[in-house]
Amino acid sequence: MFVNESRFKGADFRDIPLLANREVWLRKTVMGPDGQPELDEDGRTVKDTVKVMPAQLKEAVDAGRSRYLAERAEHARQASRAAEHEAPRAQRSVER
């Protein structure tokens, strides 16, 4: 599918047009434990299909982004605390 850059957020984002009253089919190839695609009895690759409404898709993307941002914020807080903890130690070694 060809998708142009976002009209709303700029060149780093993409808008994917979806109709609100039509379900979206998300398909992926089923992989075996060895990392190879699984085949059916006819020799064709097995596909896993999930059908969702666009509103559900938006909610899932929003929830995933919220979790991602929360994890990033927590990581930044931990790094900041570690830097504050290390700064006095580094200052003492310079004074000696």
C-alpha positions as CSV (number, residue, x, y, z in Angstrom):
1,M,0.0,0.0,0.0
2,F,1.3,3.4,-0.9
3,V,0.7,6.1,1.8
4,N,1.7,9.7,1.5
5,E,3.3,11.8,4.3
6,S,0.9,13.0,7.0
7,R,-1.1,16.1,6.2
8,F,-1.5,16.7,9.9
9,K,1.8,15.8,11.5
10,G,4.5,16.3,8.8
11,A,6.9,14.2,6.8
12,D,8.0,11.9,9.7
13,F,4.4,10.5,10.0
14,R,2.0,8.6,7.8
15,D,-1.8,8.8,7.6
16,I,-3.5,5.6,6.7
17,P,-7.1,6.2,5.5
18,L,-9.6,3.8,7.0
19,L,-13.4,3.7,6.7
20,A,-15.0,3.9,10.1
21,N,-17.7,1.3,9.3
22,R,-15.5,-1.3,7.6
23,E,-13.3,-3.8,9.4
24,V,-9.6,-4.0,8.8
25,W,-8.0,-7.4,8.1
26,L,-4.6,-7.8,9.6
27,R,-2.7,-10.8,8.2
28,K,0.6,-12.4,9.0
29,T,2.4,-15.5,8.0
30,V,2.5,-18.2,10.7
31,M,6.1,-19.2,11.4
32,G,7.2,-22.5,12.7
33,P,9.7,-23.0,15.6
34,D,12.5,-23.1,13.2
35,G,11.6,-19.7,11.8
36,Q,10.3,-21.0,8.5
37,P,6.7,-20.3,7.3
38,E,4.3,-23.1,8.0
39,L,2.7,-24.7,5.0
40,D,-0.8,-26.2,4.6
41,E,-1.7,-29.5,2.9
42,D,-1.6,-27.7,-0.5
43,G,1.9,-26.3,0.0
44,R,0.7,-22.7,0.5
45,T,1.8,-20.6,3.5
46,V,-0.5,-20.5,6.5
47,K,-1.8,-17.0,7.3
48,D,-3.2,-15.8,10.6
49,T,-5.9,-13.2,10.0
50,V,-7.4,-10.9,12.7
51,K,-10.4,-8.7,11.8
52,V,-10.8,-5.5,13.8
53,M,-12.7,-2.2,13.5
54,P,-10.7,1.0,12.9
55,A,-11.7,2.3,16.4
56,Q,-10.2,-0.8,18.0
57,L,-7.1,-0.4,16.0
58,K,-6.8,3.3,17.1
59,E,-7.3,2.3,20.7
60,A,-4.6,-0.3,20.6
61,V,-2.1,2.0,18.9
62,D,-2.9,4.7,21.5
63,A,-2.5,2.3,24.4
64,G,0.8,1.0,23.0
65,R,2.1,4.5,22.5
66,S,1.1,5.4,26.1
67,R,3.0,2.4,27.5
68,Y,6.0,3.2,25.4
69,L,6.1,6.8,26.6
70,A,5.6,5.8,30.2
71,E,8.6,3.3,29.9
72,R,10.7,6.0,28.3
73,A,9.8,8.5,31.0
74,E,10.7,6.0,33.7
75,H,14.0,5.2,32.0
76,A,14.8,8.9,31.9
77,R,14.0,9.3,35.6
78,Q,16.3,6.4,36.5
79,A,19.1,7.8,34.4
80,S,18.6,11.2,36.0
81,R,18.8,9.7,39.5
82,A,21.9,7.7,38.6
83,A,23.6,10.9,37.2
84,E,22.7,12.8,40.3
85,H,24.1,10.0,42.5
86,E,27.3,9.8,40.5
87,A,27.9,13.6,40.3
88,P,28.9,14.1,44.0
89,R,31.2,11.1,43.8
90,A,32.9,12.4,40.7
91,Q,33.2,15.9,42.4
92,R,34.9,14.4,45.4
93,S,37.4,12.5,43.3
94,V,38.3,15.8,41.5
95,E,38.9,17.6,44.9
96,R,41.4,15.0,46.1
